[in-house]
């Protein structure tokens, strides 16, 4: 299977998508779908979507995706 995500760090079991905003539903679905597909193939502990200023949690298909603003992500 071919899955495109912005960043995949297999050693850390982490996948990251980057999007300025998820306010547009089509954008949100595209970003989430890619992470969900990857999580079906690999054991991933941390799924994230980095945005400009949005912050919330998405629960879909028994998977949790953290939506994090870039400033907070950079402080990790």
C-alpha positions in Angstrom: 0.0 0.0 0.0 1.1 3.5 -0.8 0.4 6.1 2.0 1.6 9.6 1.9 2.2 11.5 5.2 4.4 14.5 5.8 6.6 12.9 8.5 6.9 9.2 9.5 9.4 8.3 12.2 9.2 4.4 12.4 11.8 4.2 15.2 9.6 6.4 17.4 6.3 5.0 16.2 5.2 8.5 15.2 3.5 10.1 12.2 2.8 13.7 11.6 0.7 15.7 9.1 1.1 19.4 8.7 -1.7 21.7 7.7 -2.3 25.4 8.2 -5.9 24.8 9.2 -8.4 22.0 9.4 -11.4 24.3 9.2 -12.1 23.1 5.7 -13.7 19.7 6.1 -12.1 18.3 2.9 -8.7 19.2 4.2 -9.4 17.7 7.6 -10.6 14.4 6.0 -7.6 14.2 3.7 -5.1 14.7 6.6 -7.0 12.3 8.9 -7.4 9.6 6.2 -3.7 9.5 5.5 -2.9 9.0 9.2 -5.6 6.3 9.6 -4.3 4.4 6.6 -0.7 4.5 7.9 -1.9 3.3 11.4 -3.5 0.2 9.7 -0.1 -0.8 8.3 2.3 0.2 11.1 2.0 0.2 14.9 2.0 3.9 15.7 1.9 5.3 19.2 1.6 9.0 18.3 -0.4 10.5 15.5 -0.4 14.3 15.1 -1.6 17.0 12.9 0.3 20.2 13.4 -1.7 23.4 12.6 -1.2 27.1 12.9 -3.5 27.6 16.0 -6.0 24.7 16.3 -5.9 22.3 19.2 -8.2 19.3 19.8 -8.3 15.6 19.7 -9.8 13.4 17.0 -11.1 9.9 17.9 -11.8 7.8 14.8 -11.7 4.0 14.2 -10.2 3.3 17.6 -7.4 5.7 16.8 -6.5 9.0 18.5 -5.0 11.9 16.6 -3.8 15.0 18.4 -4.3 18.3 16.6 -1.6 20.7 18.0 -0.7 24.3 17.2 2.8 24.7 15.9 3.9 26.9 18.8 3.0 24.2 21.3 4.5 21.5 19.2 7.8 23.4 19.0 7.9 23.5 22.8 7.9 19.7 23.2 
